[in-house]
Amino acid sequence: MSVAFRRESDEEHLEPKFELPVPAGPNLVTARGMALIRQRRADLEAQLERSDDPANSAMLQRDLRYWSTREVTAELAPLPAGSSLVPRCDSC
């Protein structure tokens, strides 16, 4: 049989799974943002413990690496000095 008609394995045609890109620069977050990151990590860890599927586990581990990096690089943003926001117009 011709090589052109040979069935290849399905694994050869899978899209590669790349790491989630971590943006460059500071990772400024609010206290609520930090809590959300920590909650997301806890949720992913719990899902990973329950996962039986190797493909799903690999995806969860990739997401966990991303959120772990985001937590480690997070810096709490300073609170604004004023008690209210004032609109600013540079061209006025």
C-alpha positions, 0 to 999 in steps of 0.5 A: 500500500502506498505511504500516502494512504497509511494511517498514522497514529492520532498522537502525531496530529495533536496540537502542541500544548504550550505554556501559558505566557506570563506577561512581562513587567510588574504584576500589580494586584489588589488584595482581592486580586491576590485572594482570587489568585490563591483561590484559583490555585486551590481550585486547580490543586483540588481538581488535580487530585481528583483527575484520573485522565492524564491529558486533563492532569497535564492541562491542570498542571500547566494552569497550576504552573501559570497561577503559581507564577502569577502568585509568586510575582504578584505585588500588592498595588498601593492604595490611592491617596485620595478618597475619591476619583477625580476625572482628569482632562489633559487637553482642557 
